[in-house]
Amino acid sequence: MGWDEPMIGLDYDGELHQTNRPRFVHDIGRNELVRRQGWLDLHVVAEHRRAFIVRRLEEAFTQRQHPLRLRPGS
């Protein structure tokens, strides 16, 4: 998932990254390509709490001088 205007991506690294080595290697290359294009690419895993993820997003949006708008109740 991502936000085009501030160029911030949020990727979930799930169980597939632990069990499928070719996929893991592919995603490392993709992550580098995304960064070279100027994106901030955040990675999260299941163990990360919602508050941690939101804080990281807030920091990224602040860095890009772009407001983070969350839906009510989300």
Backbone as a printed PyTorch tensor [residue, N CA C, xyz], in Angstrom:
tensor([[[  0.8520,  -1.1510,   0.0000],
         [  0.0000,   0.0000,   0.0000],
         [  0.8950,   1.2100,   0.0000]],

        [[  0.3880,   2.3050,  -0.5300],
         [  1.2090,   3.4920,  -0.5760],
         [  0.4030,   4.7440,  -0.8700]],

        [[  1.0760,   5.8590,  -0.7060],
         [  0.5010,   7.1690,  -0.9510],
         [  1.3670,   7.8340,  -2.0160]],

        [[  0.7810,   8.0790,  -3.1870],
         [  1.5450,   8.5910,  -4.3240],
         [  2.1180,   9.9850,  -4.1020]],

        [[  1.3040,  10.9110,  -3.6140],
         [  1.7530,  12.2930,  -3.5250],
         [  2.9500,  12.4740,  -2.5930]],

        [[  2.9240,  11.9010,  -1.3720],
         [  4.1350,  12.0530,  -0.5550],
         [  5.1770,  10.9700,  -0.8410]],

        [[  4.8320,  10.0060,  -1.7160],
         [  5.7300,   8.9050,  -2.0710],
         [  6.1750,   8.1240,  -0.8390]],

        [[  5.1680,   7.5910,  -0.1330],
         [  5.4060,   6.7730,   1.0560],
         [  4.7290,   5.4270,   0.8340]],

        [[  5.4970,   4.3700,   1.0210],
         [  4.9560,   3.0300,   0.8920],
         [  4.9550,   2.3160,   2.2340]],

        [[  4.0020,   1.4300,   2.4160],
         [  3.9070,   0.6240,   3.6350],
         [  3.7730,  -0.8270,   3.2010]],

        [[  4.7730,  -1.6250,   3.5150],
         [  4.7950,  -3.0290,   3.1040],
         [  4.7090,  -3.9370,   4.3180]],

        [[  3.8880,  -4.9700,   4.1740],
         [  3.7640,  -5.9900,   5.2100],
         [  4.6440,  -7.1690,   4.8260]],

        [[  5.6030,  -7.4780,   5.6680],
         [  6.4670,  -8.6360,   5.4470],
         [  5.9180,  -9.7900,   6.2760]],

        [[  5.1670, -10.6560,   5.6290],
         [  4.4890, -11.7370,   6.3190],
         [  5.2620, -13.0450,   6.3070]],

        [[  4.5590, -14.0900,   6.6110],
         [  5.1500, -15.4230,   6.7010],
         [  5.8130, -15.8480,   5.3930]],

        [[  5.2830, -15.3770,   4.2770],
         [  5.8540, -15.7150,   2.9730],
         [  7.3320, -15.3370,   2.8990]],

        [[  7.7080, -14.2460,   3.5630],
         [  9.1050, -13.8190,   3.5230],
         [ 10.0180, -14.7500,   4.3210]],

        [[  9.4440, -15.5350,   5.2040],
         [ 10.2350, -16.4810,   5.9940],
         [ 10.3300, -17.8370,   5.3120]],

        [[  9.3450, -18.1460,   4.4950],
         [  9.2780, -19.4860,   3.9150],
         [  9.6210, -19.5430,   2.4330]],

        [[  9.6220, -18.4040,   1.7560],
         [  9.8580, -18.3810,   0.3200],
         [ 11.0770, -17.5020,   0.0250]],

        [[ 12.2370, -18.1200,   0.0230],
         [ 13.4910, -17.3720,  -0.1630],
         [ 13.5250, -16.5940,  -1.4770]],

        [[ 13.1230, -17.1730,  -2.6110],
         [ 13.1380, -16.4020,  -3.8630],
         [ 12.2780, -15.1260,  -3.7730]],

        [[ 11.1390, -15.2230,  -3.1210],
         [ 10.2760, -14.0440,  -2.9590],
         [ 10.9730, -12.9920,  -2.0930]],

        [[ 11.6040, -13.4340,  -1.0340],
         [ 12.3310, -12.5480,  -0.1280],
         [ 13.4390, -11.8080,  -0.8810]],

        [[ 14.2120, -12.5420,  -1.6660],
         [ 15.3030, -11.9510,  -2.4440],
         [ 14.7440, -10.9610,  -3.4690]],

        [[ 13.6710, -11.3380,  -4.1470],
         [ 13.0290, -10.4540,  -5.1280],
         [ 12.5950,  -9.1460,  -4.4670]],

        [[ 11.9870,  -9.2460,  -3.3070],
         [ 11.4830,  -8.0510,  -2.6240],
         [ 12.6190,  -7.1360,  -2.1550]],

        [[ 13.7680,  -7.6870,  -1.8130],
         [ 14.9140,  -6.8420,  -1.4620],
         [ 15.3000,  -5.9720,  -2.6650]],

        [[ 15.3610,  -6.5720,  -3.8390],
         [ 15.6630,  -5.8050,  -5.0500],
         [ 14.5920,  -4.7800,  -5.3570]],

        [[ 13.3360,  -5.1560,  -5.1890],
         [ 12.2300,  -4.2370,  -5.4200],
         [ 12.2990,  -3.0670,  -4.4590]],

        [[ 12.6150,  -3.3470,  -3.1950],
         [ 12.7200,  -2.2800,  -2.2010],
         [ 13.7980,  -1.2720,  -2.5960]],

        [[ 14.9060,  -1.7580,  -3.1070],
         [ 15.9850,  -0.8580,  -3.5400],
         [ 15.5230,   0.0040,  -4.7090]],

        [[ 14.8340,  -0.5830,  -5.6600],
         [ 14.3110,   0.1660,  -6.8020],
         [ 13.3390,   1.2470,  -6.3380]],

        [[ 12.4590,   0.9040,  -5.4250],
         [ 11.4800,   1.8620,  -4.9030],
         [ 12.2000,   3.0340,  -4.2320]],

        [[ 13.2010,   2.7450,  -3.4300],
         [ 13.9680,   3.8090,  -2.7580],
         [ 14.6890,   4.7060,  -3.7660]],

        [[ 15.2410,   4.1180,  -4.8000],
         [ 15.9310,   4.9180,  -5.8210],
         [ 14.9800,   5.8610,  -6.5440]],

        [[ 13.7160,   5.5010,  -6.5770],
         [ 12.7030,   6.3520,  -7.2030],
         [ 12.2570,   7.4810,  -6.2790]],

        [[ 12.7950,   7.4940,  -5.0500],
         [ 12.4870,   8.5750,  -4.1220],
         [ 11.4230,   8.2710,  -3.0870]],

        [[ 10.9880,   7.0220,  -3.0260],
         [  9.9580,   6.6440,  -2.0640],
         [ 10.5690,   6.3480,  -0.6970]],

        [[  9.8150,   6.6620,   0.3450],
         [ 10.1060,   6.1540,   1.6850],
         [  9.3170,   4.8590,   1.7920]],

        [[  9.9710,   3.7720,   2.0570],
         [  9.3150,   2.4620,   2.0590],
         [  9.4120,   1.8620,   3.4550]],

        [[  8.3020,   1.8610,   4.1750],
         [  8.2540,   1.3420,   5.5360],
         [  7.8280,  -0.1180,   5.5060]],

        [[  8.4330,  -0.9140,   6.3630],
         [  8.0940,  -2.3410,   6.4530],
         [  7.5970,  -2.6440,   7.8510]],

        [[  6.5320,  -3.4370,   7.9000],
         [  5.9730,  -3.8600,   9.1800],
         [  5.7270,  -5.3580,   9.1570]],

        [[  5.6170,  -5.9350,  10.3370],
         [  5.3150,  -7.3610,  10.5010],
         [  4.1460,  -7.5000,  11.4660]],

        [[  3.6120,  -8.6900,  11.5670],
         [  2.4220,  -8.9360,  12.3880],
         [  2.6080,  -8.5290,  13.8450]],

        [[  3.8210,  -8.6430,  14.3470],
         [  4.0660,  -8.3310,  15.7570],
         [  4.0540,  -6.8290,  16.0640]],

        [[  4.0970,  -5.9980,  15.0510],
         [  4.0590,  -4.5530,  15.2820],
         [  2.6490,  -4.1210,  15.6820]],

        [[  2.5720,  -3.3510,  16.7310],
         [  1.2810,  -2.8300,  17.1860],
         [  0.8430,  -1.6720,  16.3000]],

        [[ -0.4730,  -1.4690,  16.2730],
         [ -1.0460,  -0.3920,  15.4700],
         [ -0.4000,   0.9490,  15.8130]],

        [[ -0.2310,   1.2510,  17.0970],
         [  0.3350,   2.5370,  17.5130],
         [  1.7500,   2.7280,  16.9510]],

        [[  2.5350,   1.6610,  16.9140],
         [  3.8880,   1.7270,  16.3600],
         [  3.8420,   2.0610,  14.8700]],

        [[  2.9420,   1.4000,  14.1580],
         [  2.8180,   1.6170,  12.7130],
         [  2.3640,   3.0470,  12.4320]],

        [[  1.3630,   3.5090,  13.1740],
         [  0.8670,   4.8770,  12.9700],
         [  1.9650,   5.8920,  13.2790]],

        [[  2.7380,   5.6620,  14.3300],
         [  3.8250,   6.5830,  14.6600],
         [  4.8560,   6.6500,  13.5350]],

        [[  5.1990,   5.5020,  12.9800],
         [  6.1560,   5.4890,  11.8610],
         [  5.5990,   6.2230,  10.6460]],

        [[  4.3050,   6.0380,  10.4030],
         [  3.6760,   6.7630,   9.2930],
         [  3.6610,   8.2620,   9.5520]],

        [[  3.3340,   8.6530,  10.7740],
         [  3.3300,  10.0790,  11.1170],
         [  4.7100,  10.6850,  10.8880]],

        [[  5.7520,   9.9810,  11.3040],
         [  7.1230,  10.4710,  11.1090],
         [  7.4590,  10.6000,   9.6230]],

        [[  7.0530,   9.6310,   8.8360],
         [  7.3260,   9.6720,   7.3970],
         [  6.5710,  10.8220,   6.7350]],

        [[  5.3040,  10.9900,   7.0900],
         [  4.5180,  12.0700,   6.5050],
         [  5.0710,  13.4290,   6.9300]],

        [[  5.5080,  13.5510,   8.1710],
         [  6.1210,  14.7990,   8.6410],
         [  7.4020,  15.0710,   7.8670]],

        [[  8.2100,  14.0440,   7.6750],
         [  9.4500,  14.1950,   6.9160],
         [  9.1650,  14.7140,   5.5080]],

        [[  8.0640,  14.2620,   4.9310],
         [  7.6840,  14.6820,   3.5750],
         [  6.8360,  15.9550,   3.5750]],

        [[  6.6330,  16.5320,   4.7530],
         [  5.8230,  17.7450,   4.9160],
         [  4.4510,  17.5840,   4.2700]],

        [[  3.8130,  16.4940,   4.6340],
         [  2.5030,  16.1490,   4.0910],
         [  1.6290,  15.6780,   5.2490]],

        [[  0.3910,  16.1610,   5.3480],
         [ -0.4580,  15.7310,   6.4650],
         [ -0.8980,  14.2700,   6.3160]],

        [[ -0.9050,  13.5700,   7.4240],
         [ -1.4210,  12.2000,   7.4540],
         [ -2.8780,  12.2760,   7.8700]],

        [[ -3.7540,  11.7930,   7.0250],
         [ -5.1900,  11.8040,   7.3280],
         [ -5.6640,  10.3650,   7.5020]],

        [[ -6.1010,  10.0510,   8.7020],
         [ -6.6440,   8.7220,   8.9900],
         [ -8.1580,   8.8100,   9.0150]],

        [[ -8.8010,   7.7510,   8.5720],
         [-10.2720,   7.6960,   8.6350],
         [-10.7160,   7.5910,  10.0790]],

        [[-11.8210,   8.2550,  10.4180],
         [-12.3450,   8.1090,  11.7910],
         [-12.5850,   6.6290,  12.1150]],

        [[-12.1890,   6.2380,  13.3000],
         [-12.3860,   4.8660,  13.7480],
         [-11.3390,   3.8910,  13.2500]],

        [[-10.3580,   4.3870,  12.4780],
         [ -9.3300,   3.4570,  11.9710],
         [ -8.1230,   3.4590,  12.8650]]])
